[in-house]
Amino acid sequence: MSLLESLLKKVVLDEAIIVIKEKISESVYRIRLKSESIKKVEFTSGYFLRLGIGIGNENVAFKDKVRSYSVWNINQAEGWLDLAIATESNGIGSKWVINCNVGEHVYFKWKKGNFLLDNSADSYLMVGDLSSLSHLYILNRNLTGSKHVESIIYSKNTSDFFNDVDGLRPFNFYNLEQNSISEILNLVKETLPKLKGKKKVYIAGDSRVCIALNQYFRKELSWDTKQIKTKPFWNPDKKGLE
């Protein structure tokens, strides 16, 4: 292990242990991490973890040693959280989750970002692919008051979809190719009339879809930027995009 990695573990990163590993769909695993530090964080739905998946592995380049994952569920009283990690990309993170085992120690750091829960609207539209499903689940699950939620969640393989932690599937799922921007846009246009009152949209996953839909809402519909939340989780042309 390099000196830099040793310093990261001691000074920057918190330590957790894998207590559950469970395959929950054709290409997705649930990983539960337990750590005393989880009890102390001031958590807001929408937080990520920067997970040091390659710490101590000299065969992994330093830039590939950290990946960001959405916190899908959290129990601070007991000090654990759940991640849902997809393997369809066959990248560094995918290989790690396939090969990790219960009892292993991992290192992490909180990442807050801006793709957070916002309860200020009356109606919500949530759009995303498999990579964003757990993130949109926790946002939806923690909306307070009487909210109207519409959704467009897509994947080219319907067997990849998984239930939320409460066993429910509150979203609408679609069998679409990854970059089906025209089809997704048509679904958005069909869905928008259902939204009433103050509106907000969450768009996540493929960066190409995020860009196209963001432009549609801003330029064609003239939505205020505060109504639009986007988070590109990945880009096919950029390795390591979160």
Secondary structure, 3 states (H helix, E strand, C coil): CCHHHHHHHHHHCEEEEEEEEEECCCCEEEEEEECHHHHCCCCCCCCEEEEECCCCCCCCCHHHCEEEEECCEEECCCCEEEEEEECCCCCHHHHHHHHCCCCCEEEEEEECCCCCCCCCCCEEEEEEEHHHHHHHHHHHHCCCCCCEEEEEEEECCHHHCCCCCCCCCCCCEEECCCCCHHHHHHHHHHHHHHCCCCEEEEEEEEHHHHHHHHHHHHHHCCCCHHHEEEEEEEECCECCCC
